[in-house]
Amino acid sequence: MTYITAARFPRDRFHEDEALQLRADQVQHHLKNIALDVGLDPALNVIRTETDNEVRIGISEYMDQYYREAPGAWRHY
């Protein structure tokens, strides 16, 4: 499955900064909750991955498309 990056954090800072880890957890938790709100499986639609340079939180293409077309605001600031 392909995922769209919803948030990204520098890998070196992520592993050293507890506040940044907490923020990433909050973003991921929020995305999982909004997936649940519309009946999507959070385990299949929200993912955290690590590359050489970044830690990324992504949402499935389906979830991205669904929320692009859904009315209202779903972003977490």
Secondary structure as a PSIPRED ss2 file (coil, helix, strand):
# PSIPRED VFORMAT (PSIPRED V4.0)

   1 M C   1.000  0.000  0.000
   2 T C   1.000  0.000  0.000
   3 Y E   0.000  0.000  1.000
   4 I E   0.000  0.000  1.000
   5 T E   0.000  0.000  1.000
   6 A E   0.000  0.000  1.000
   7 A E   0.000  0.000  1.000
   8 R E   0.000  0.000  1.000
   9 F E   0.000  0.000  1.000
  10 P E   0.000  0.000  1.000
  11 R H   0.000  1.000  0.000
  12 D H   0.000  1.000  0.000
  13 R H   0.000  1.000  0.000
  14 F H   0.000  1.000  0.000
  15 H H   0.000  1.000  0.000
  16 E H   0.000  1.000  0.000
  17 D C   1.000  0.000  0.000
  18 E H   0.000  1.000  0.000
  19 A H   0.000  1.000  0.000
  20 L H   0.000  1.000  0.000
  21 Q H   0.000  1.000  0.000
  22 L H   0.000  1.000  0.000
  23 R H   0.000  1.000  0.000
  24 A H   0.000  1.000  0.000
  25 D H   0.000  1.000  0.000
  26 Q H   0.000  1.000  0.000
  27 V H   0.000  1.000  0.000
  28 Q H   0.000  1.000  0.000
  29 H H   0.000  1.000  0.000
  30 H H   0.000  1.000  0.000
  31 L H   0.000  1.000  0.000
  32 K H   0.000  1.000  0.000
  33 N H   0.000  1.000  0.000
  34 I H   0.000  1.000  0.000
  35 A H   0.000  1.000  0.000
  36 L H   0.000  1.000  0.000
  37 D H   0.000  1.000  0.000
  38 V C   1.000  0.000  0.000
  39 G C   1.000  0.000  0.000
  40 L C   1.000  0.000  0.000
  41 D C   1.000  0.000  0.000
  42 P H   0.000  1.000  0.000
  43 A H   0.000  1.000  0.000
  44 L H   0.000  1.000  0.000
  45 N H   0.000  1.000  0.000
  46 V E   0.000  0.000  1.000
  47 I E   0.000  0.000  1.000
  48 R E   0.000  0.000  1.000
  49 T E   0.000  0.000  1.000
  50 E E   0.000  0.000  1.000
  51 T C   1.000  0.000  0.000
  52 D C   1.000  0.000  0.000
  53 N C   1.000  0.000  0.000
  54 E E   0.000  0.000  1.000
  55 V E   0.000  0.000  1.000
  56 R E   0.000  0.000  1.000
  57 I E   0.000  0.000  1.000
  58 G E   0.000  0.000  1.000
  59 I E   0.000  0.000  1.000
  60 S E   0.000  0.000  1.000
  61 E H   0.000  1.000  0.000
  62 Y H   0.000  1.000  0.000
  63 M H   0.000  1.000  0.000
  64 D H   0.000  1.000  0.000
  65 Q H   0.000  1.000  0.000
  66 Y H   0.000  1.000  0.000
  67 Y H   0.000  1.000  0.000
  68 R H   0.000  1.000  0.000
  69 E H   0.000  1.000  0.000
  70 A C   1.000  0.000  0.000
  71 P C   1.000  0.000  0.000
  72 G C   1.000  0.000  0.000
  73 A C   1.000  0.000  0.000
  74 W C   1.000  0.000  0.000
  75 R C   1.000  0.000  0.000
  76 H C   1.000  0.000  0.000
  77 Y C   1.000  0.000  0.000
